[in-house]
Amino acid sequence: MTLFLAGKTALVTGGSRGIGRSIAERLANEGATVALTYNASSTGADEAVTAIRNANGSAFALRADLSDAEAIPALFETLDGELTSRTGSRALDILVNNAGNSGWGGLSDATPNVWDTMFAVHARAPFFVIQSALARLSNGGSIINISSGVGTRPMHVAPIYSMAKAAINNLTHALAMELGPRGITVNAVAPGWIKTDMNATVRENADMVKAIEADTALGRFGETSDIAAVVAFLASEGGRWITAQVIEASGGYRL
């Protein structure tokens, strides 16, 4: 079996569960040495690392509160040591900004704290993670930001989240221009309705599920592995000519 990412290193933020865990597992299955970050879910991180190692992959977990921008440089100092001990170098080939937090933040009930927390994790953290990663990123590497379909089709019940994801789309385009001379591709993957904890309440409502599936060309909710497959492609040699793109992976939602 060909391992398309053999010899590569990857950092996946928020890799202890959901989409992040699937991405970490997929990159490791393709041969990459994967570092995944977690904040509250140490058990989930341990389970993800164990699953990867049981499948003969290489992975380790690092705790990081990405709502605190001041903590990001320390995360990379720890990452340097861990990668060097495993690969002999601190070089990073693939960066996946996936970490998020829950909450919707509607117009009527939003507070400045809700706004700050949402933007801190979904918009500010990726910016400063990339800033810290720049000195480690290999020429020809890949940055993949996990956005959302609401970044271009905002939900009126979640304006703050929608705005934060629109910011990630804009950042993706700007950095693709800046990092192109180094051969680094920068893209965003925008999931539609995926089976995750974030929308568990929605999926408990049979009428909402029926309406969403009827409005999706492929007729179902996505699996986390569907998003991981797109990320793995963008990180591989096959995705080398794709940059500055926001790729919606929604199964054809609201065509």
ZAMARGU-4260 file (C-alpha; in steps of 0.2 Angstrom, whole numbers, plus 5000, padded with zeros to 4 digits):
<rodrens>
0) 5000/5000/5000 | 5007/5017/4995 | 5008/5029/5010 | 5005/5046/5002 | 5012/5056/5017
5) 5026/5045/5022 | 5040/5055/5030 | 5029/5070/5033 | 5024/5078/5049 | 5008/5086/5053
10) 5000/5097/5067 | 4981/5096/5069 | 4973/5107/5081 | 4958/5101/5091 | 4962/5083/5086
15) 4954/5074/5100 | 4937/5071/5093 | 4925/5074/5079 | 4932/5081/5062 | 4949/5084/5070
20) 4951/5066/5076 | 4946/5059/5059 | 4959/5071/5051 | 4973/5066/5063 | 4969/5047/5060
25) 4968/5049/5041 | 4985/5059/5040 | 4993/5046/5051 | 4986/5032/5041 | 4994/5040/5026
30) 5011/5039/5034 | 5013/5056/5043 | 5019/5058/5061 | 5004/5068/5068 | 5004/5080/5083
35) 4986/5084/5089 | 4981/5097/5101 | 4967/5096/5114 | 4961/5107/5128 | 4948/5099/5140
40) 4947/5082/5132 | 4963/5073/5138 | 4953/5056/5138 | 4948/5059/5120 | 4966/5064/5115
45) 4973/5048/5123 | 4960/5038/5114 | 4964/5046/5097 | 4983/5043/5099 | 4980/5025/5105
50) 4969/5022/5090 | 4982/5029/5078 | 4996/5019/5086 | 4985/5003/5086 | 4984/5005/5067
55) 5003/5006/5066 | 5003/5025/5064 | 5013/5038/5073 | 5005/5051/5084 | 5006/5061/5100
60) 4995/5074/5109 | 4999/5091/5116 | 4988/5101/5127 | 4984/5119/5121 | 4971/5132/5126
65) 4970/5141/5109 | 4959/5154/5116 | 4974/5161/5124 | 4985/5168/5110 | 5000/5170/5122
70) 5000/5151/5125 | 5003/5147/5106 | 5022/5151/5106 | 5024/5139/5120 | 5015/5125/5111
75) 5027/5126/5097 | 5042/5125/5108 | 5035/5109/5115 | 5031/5103/5098 | 5049/5107/5092
80) 5055/5095/5106 | 5043/5081/5102 | 5046/5082/5083 | 5065/5082/5085 | 5065/5067/5096
85) 5054/5057/5084 | 5060/5063/5067 | 5077/5072/5071 | 5070/5089/5065 | 5057/5102/5070
90) 5051/5104/5052 | 5032/5104/5050 | 5025/5099/5033 | 5006/5100/5036 | 4996/5112/5047
95) 4978/5109/5050 | 4968/5123/5059 | 4953/5114/5065 | 4951/5118/5084 | 4934/5126/5088
100) 4922/5129/5102 | 4903/5127/5104 | 4890/5141/5105 | 4880/5150/5092 | 4879/5168/5098
105) 4863/5175/5091 | 4860/5194/5089 | 4848/5195/5103 | 4857/5185/5116 | 4875/5188/5112
110) 4887/5196/5124 | 4905/5203/5122 | 4912/5188/5130 | 4903/5176/5118 | 4910/5187/5104
115) 4927/5187/5111 | 4928/5168/5114 | 4921/5163/5097 | 4933/5174/5088 | 4948/5170/5099
120) 4947/5151/5094 | 4939/5152/5077 | 4949/5167/5070 | 4963/5173/5081 | 4970/5157/5085
125) 4973/5151/5067 | 4981/5167/5063 | 4994/5166/5077 | 4996/5147/5075 | 5001/5150/5057
130) 5013/5164/5063 | 5022/5153/5075 | 5022/5139/5062 | 5030/5149/5048 | 5048/5146/5054
135) 5045/5128/5055 | 5035/5125/5039 | 5044/5116/5026 | 5044/5124/5008 | 5031/5115/4998
140) 5021/5112/5014 | 5002/5113/5016 | 4991/5124/5027 | 4973/5118/5028 | 4960/5128/5038
145) 4943/5121/5043 | 4930/5133/5039 | 4911/5130/5037 | 4898/5132/5024 | 4891/5147/5034
150) 4907/5157/5030 | 4899/5160/5013 | 4880/5156/5017 | 4878/5163/5035 | 4865/5157/5047
155) 4855/5171/5054 | 4854/5161/5071 | 4873/5161/5072 | 4880/5177/5065 | 4896/5177/5076
160) 4901/5160/5071 | 4897/5164/5053 | 4907/5180/5053 | 4922/5170/5061 | 4922/5158/5047
165) 4921/5171/5034 | 4937/5178/5042 | 4946/5162/5040 | 4941/5161/5022 | 4948/5178/5019
170) 4964/5174/5029 | 4966/5158/5018 | 4966/5169/5002 | 4978/5182/5009 | 4991/5169/5016
175) 4991/5159/4999 | 4997/5175/4991 | 5010/5178/5004 | 5017/5160/5005 | 5015/5155/4987
180) 5034/5159/4984 | 5039/5146/4996 | 5028/5133/4987 | 5016/5132/5002 | 4998/5129/4998
185) 4985/5137/5009 | 4967/5131/5007 | 4951/5130/5018 | 4939/5115/5019 | 4921/5121/5022
190) 4910/5106/5029 | 4891/5106/5028 | 4881/5096/5040 | 4892/5083/5047 | 4888/5071/5061
195) 4897/5079/5076 | 4893/5084/5094 | 4890/5102/5088 | 4874/5097/5079 | 4869/5083/5090
200) 4853/5092/5095 | 4848/5095/5077 | 4850/5077/5073 | 4838/5072/5087 | 4825/5082/5078
205) 4818/5070/5065 | 4809/5084/5055 | 4825/5094/5054 | 4835/5079/5049 | 4823/5075/5035
210) 4823/5093/5029 | 4842/5094/5029 | 4844/5078/5019 | 4831/5083/5007 | 4841/5099/5004
215) 4857/5089/5001 | 4861/5082/4984 | 4869/5066/4991 | 4854/5064/5003 | 4863/5062/5019
220) 4873/5070/5033 | 4892/5069/5031 | 4903/5059/5041 | 4919/5066/5049 | 4929/5054/5037
225) 4922/5063/5022 | 4931/5079/5028 | 4947/5070/5032 | 4948/5063/5015 | 4947/5081/5007
230) 4961/5087/5019 | 4972/5072/5016 | 4971/5075/4997 | 4975/5094/4999 | 4990/5089/5010
235) 4996/5076/4997 | 5006/5078/4981 | 4990/5077/4972 | 4984/5094/4979 | 5000/5103/4975
240) 4992/5114/4962 | 4977/5119/4973 | 4979/5135/4984 | 4969/5150/4990 | 4953/5139/4988
245) 4938/5137/5000 | 4932/5120/4996 | 4914/5116/5001 | 4913/5098/5006 | 4894/5097/5010
250) 4887/5084/4999 | 4879/5097/4988 | 4869/5106/5002 | 4857/5120/4996 | 4862/5119/4978
</rodrens>
